[in-house]
Amino acid sequence: MKWRPLLGLVVALASAGCGPSPADLARWEASEPDGLERLERVVVDRAAKPALRADAALLMIRAERRGRRPGLERLAEIVAHAPAADATPLLEQLVPRLSAEIRRDGAIDGIAEKDFAVLLLLDDAVAAAPLKAALRDAVLVWVRTATLARLAERRQRTSVPQAVRLLGAPAVEPFPALVGVPDAPLPLLATLVRDVGAPDTRAAMAGALIARDERLASPAGAAELRRAVDEANAKSGARPAAALVDAQLAKHRARVRGLVFEALIALGEPSARAHVVDRATAAAEPGEVRRAALAAMGVPAATSATASARSRRTTPRTSRRASRPQSSSSTRARPPRRSTSSSTRARGGFGSSRPRRSSRLRRSTSPSSPATSPPATRPR
C-alpha cells in the first residue's frame, strides 16, 4: 500500500476515537490475515504518537509469516516512496532503536533490524545525513562482530557480502585476522577484500594467507591437521588402520591448503599468485598439494598425463617399434604365407568370390566317374 491512501482511513479512525494501544499492536503482530495491514495503518498515521508509530514499525520488521518477514520489505517500500517530510519524523524515532538492536553481540541478534537498515541504505531512502550515518555505523558494527557466524546465517534478507559491498573498505579491515580461524571461508573473504579493500588491507590479507599456508606445511601444521583427522574419526566412532589414517591426513591436507591456494588466487595480489606458482612447482611438496595448487590456478590436474598420452599418440609407429627390444622369439624365421594368386582364386581357393565345390557334390553329379578322374571337358 502507498502512504497517502492509508492516511485518510487512519485519520477517520482517529477522529472516531479508535486509537490502538500497545497491547493491540502486540496482538496484531501475530494475527492473520490483516495484522500487518493494521500495523501499517498506525505507521503512516501522522496523528499518532511518534513512539507508537515506531513501535508499530518495529513489530512490522520482526513479524514472521511462514518463515519470512513480509512486513520488513513492505515497510522499506513505504519509507522509500514517502516524502521526506513524512518519513523523517518516523525515522527519527526508529533509527536509534534499530541501532541499539543491530549493535547487540549475539550472532543471530538484530538480523531483521539489520536487513531493514540495509534495504533503506540500498534504496537511499534516508534523507537526513545523521540518520544515514547512524544506520551505516550500526551495520558496520554488525558485520565486524561475529563475522564468520553471521556469514553462515541463512535467515537473512540481505547477506553479509551485500552489506560489505555497501559499506566499502572499512567493512573488510578485520578480515586478515580471520584467516587462521578453522573452517573460515577463505576464498569468500579474499574476494570481498579484493573487491572493496584498501591496498594495505589487500597486502595484509596476502601476507596472512601466505603465513597460513607456510604453517600448514610445517610440522606444527601437520600436527594440527592430524588432530583434526583424529577428532573426526573419534566423533564417527571409526578406528582406521595407520595406513588409512595417513591417507586421510594427505587428503585433508590437500583440501585445507587447496582452500588457501584458492583464496590467494582470488585475492589477485602478485605476491599471492607467485606463492601458489611456487608451491605448484616445488618438488618437495606432496603430489596432492601440487595438484591442489594447479587446480587453484585453473590448470587441470591431468594436464601432464594428457600431454604425455598425446605425445605417445603422435610418435610414429615405426619409431615406437624400433625402440622396443626384440625378443628371441621374434627373430625366428616365420613360415611363408600361403599364396593367393589368380590361379588359386580361379580354383575356388582362399579369397575366391565363388565357393569351392566339394568332392561329395562332384560325386553326386557324376556317379559313374571315379573321384580321381579329371573332369570332362566342355564341348565346343
N, C-alpha and C positions, 0 to 999 in steps of 0.2 A: 504494500500500500504506500501511497505517497503521503507527504506531510499534510498538505492543506485539505484534502478530502476528509481526513480524520479529524481535523481541527473543529469543524462545525459540529460533529457528533459529540466531541468531548465538551465543547462549550455548552451544548444543550444539556448534557448530563450534569455538569457542574452547576448550571443555573437551577436545576431541579433538586439540588441538594443531595446528589448521589455520589459524592466523592468517595473513592476507595480508601481503605485503611491498610496498614502494613500486613495485617492478617489476610486481607483479601488478596494482596499481591502474592503472598506465600502460597495461598490456595490455588491461584491461577497458574503459578509456575508449573504445577504438576497436573493440572486439569487439561483434558482434551475434549473437544477439538478446538475450542476457541480461547484457551488460556493465553496463548501468545498474542492473539489479537487484542485481548483486553489489556495486557501489559503494554502493548504498543500504543494503545489509546492514551494511557497515562504518560508515556514517554513524550508524546508530541503535544501534550496539554500544557500550554504556557501559563495557564491559570493555576495549575497545581504547584505545590511547594517544590522548590528545586531538589531538596533532599529526597522527597518521594519519587520524583522523576528519575533520580539517579538510582534509587532502589529498584525501580521497575526495569531500568536499563540493565543493571547487573543481573537480575533474575532472567531477563531475556537472553543474556550472553551465556549463562550457565545452564539453562533449561535443556534437557536431553529428550529427544524423541527417537526411539528405536536406534539408539547408538549414535545419533547425530545431534547437532546443535543448530537447528534451522533458525532459531531466533537470533543467533550471532550474526549470520550473514544478512538477515533481514534488517537488523538494526544498523549494521555497517552501511547498507544501501540507503537507508533512510537518512543517516547523518551525511553521507556523501552527496545526496541530492537536495538537502535542506539548505536554505540561505544561511549565510554565516551569522546573521543576526539571530536566527532561531537556534542554530546548532551550538554556538559558542557558550551560551548560559548553561546548557546541559553538560557540555564537555568540561566546563569549569568545576562542576560538581563531580563529574565522573572520573576525570583523569587522575586525581590524587588517589582515589580508591582503587583504580586499576593499577597504578604504580605500586601501591602497597602490596597488592596480591601478587603481582608479577615478580617482585623482588624477594619473595619467600624462597627459602633454601631448598625445599623439597624437590626431588627430581621430577615429580608429576604435578606439583602445585603450580597454579597460575596458568595452566595451559589454555583454558578458554579466554582468560583475560589477555594473555599474550597474543593469541590468534586474532582477537578483535583489534588490538593495537596495531598489529602488523597490517591487517586489512585497511585500517584507517590511513596508515602511512603509505601503503602502496597506492591507494586512491587519492592521496594528497587531500584528504578530507578535513584536515585540521588547519584552520586559517591562522589561529593565534600562534606566533612563534614560540612563546614559552611553553604552551601546552604540547606542541610538537616536539620540542626538545626534551620535555619530561617523559614523553612516551618513548622516544628513541633511547634515552638513558636507561629506562626500565627494561626495555627489550634487550639492550646490550648486556645488562647485568644478568638477565635470564639466560642468554646464550653462553656467557662466560662462566656460569655457575652450573656444575654437574653437566658439562657439555656432552660427555660420552653417553650418559644415561638418557639425556634428552634427545640425542641423535637417534637412539634406538626406540624412542617412544612412538607408537603407531597411532595414537589417538589425537593427532594434531591436524588442524585445518590448514595451517601454514607450517612448513617444515623448517628445521634449523638451517639448512643451506639457503633457503629462500630468505630467511631473516638475516643471515650473514651477508648475502649479496646486497641486501637493502642497507645494511649498516656500514659496510665497507671495511677498510683496513683495521680499525680498532677491534673488530669482532674476532679476528684471527691472530691477534698478538699472543694469546696464551697457547696456541696450538703446538708450537715446538716442544713445550713441556709435556705434552700428552703422548709423545712418540714412544716413550718407554713403558706406557701402561699396557698390560697384556690385553690382547683382543681389541685394541684400538683400530678403528677403520682407517688405516694409514693412507691408502690411495685417495679416499674421500677428503681427508684432512689436507693432504698435499694439493689436491685440485682446488680446494677453496683458498688456500694460501696463494696458489698461483694466480687465481682469478682476481682477488681483491687485496692481497697482502702488499705491504710496502717492501722495498728492496731489502731492507735489513731483516724483515721477518722472513722473506724467502731464503735469504742466506742462512739465517738461524735454523730454518726448517731443514735445509740441505745438510747442515752440519749435524743436526740431531739424528737424521736418518742414517747418515754415514756412520756415526758413532754407534747407533743401534745395530747396524749390520756387523761392524767390527766386534762388538761384544758377543753377538750370536756366533761368530766364527771362533771366538776364544774358548779356552777350557771352561771358564766360568759360564759362558753362554751355553756350552754343551751340557754342563751340569743342570742349568736351568731348564733346558729342553728335556733332559732326561727325567727331571722331576715331574714335568707336565705329562709325559708319557706314562710314568708310573702311577700318577694320580688318576689318569683316565682309566688305566687297567684296573686299579683298585676300586674305582667307582662302579665299573661294569662287572666286577667280580671275576675278571679273567686272570689267569695265571699262565701267560705265554712263556715259551722257552726263551733262552737267552738269544738265540739266533733271530727269533721273531721280534723280540724287543729291539734288537739292533736295526732290523728292517723298519719297524715303526718309528724309531728315532730318526733314521735317514729320511723317511717320508715327511715327518713332522718338521724337520729342519729345512727341507726344501720348500715346504709350504710357507713357513714363517718368513724365511729370508726372501722367498718369492714375492710376498706382500711388500716387503721393504723395497725390493727392486722396482715393483710397480709404482710405488709411491715416489721413488726417485725419478723415474721416467715421467710420471705425471707432473711433477714439480717443474721440470723443464730447465732447471739450472745447469750450466755447463759442467760444474763440478759434480753434480749428481749423476748426470749421464756418463761422465768419464769413469766414475766409480763402478757403475754397472758394467760398462765395457771391460774394465779391468778384471772384474770378477768372472765375466763370461769367458775370458781368455786365459785365466790363471790355471796353470797345470796343477797347482797344489790343491785347488778346490775339488770337492767330490763331483762326480759326474752329474748327479741330480741337481746340485746347486748351479753348475754351469748351464744346464738346460733351463733352469728357472730364470736365470739372468737373460738368456737368449729369448725366452718366451716373453719376458717383460719388455724387451726391445722390439717385439713383434717378429722375431725370427723363429720359425718352426723348429722344434727340437729334432725333427727327422731330416733337416736340410742336408747335413753332411752325409747321412746314409743314402739319401736320394741322389745326391751328386755322385757318390761312389757307384751306385747302381747304374746311373745314366752313363758314366764313363765306361763301365763294363759292357753296356749295350752298344756303345758307339765304337768299341775296339773291333778291328777287322777280325773275322773268323779265322783267317789263316794265321794271323799273329798269335791268337789265343791257342790255336793248335800247336804252333811251333814252340810256344812257351811251356806246353805241358810235357812232362817227362815221358818218354816212350818206354813202355813195359816190355819185358822179354817176350810176352805172348803176342804183342803187336808186330814184332819183327818176323814172325813166321810167314812162310810162303802160303798165300791163300790159293785154294783150288780155282782153276779157271771157271769163269761163268759159262753157263750153257748158252750156246749160240741161238740167236733168234733171227736167222737170215730169212730172206724172202722164200727160199725153198721150204724151210721148216714151216713157215706160216701157210704156205700153199698146201702142205700135207695135213694142216689142222693142228699144228703144234702150239706151243705157248705163244700167246699174242695173236692167234688167228681169230679172225672175225667169224669164222664158221666152225662149229663144233666138230670134233673128230668122230667118225662113225666107228662104233665098237665092232669087235670081231664077231660078237654074238649076233649083232644086227646084220653083218655081211653074210654070216652062215644062214640066217633065216631067209635072206633074199635069194641065195643060190645054194640050195642044199646039196646039189649033185657035185659041186666043185669042192676039192679039198681046201682046208684053211690055208695051206702053204702055196696054192696055185696062184699065179699072177691074175689080176683082174682082166676080164675080157676087154678087148679094145673096142672103141666106139666106131661103128661102121660109118664110113664117109658117104 
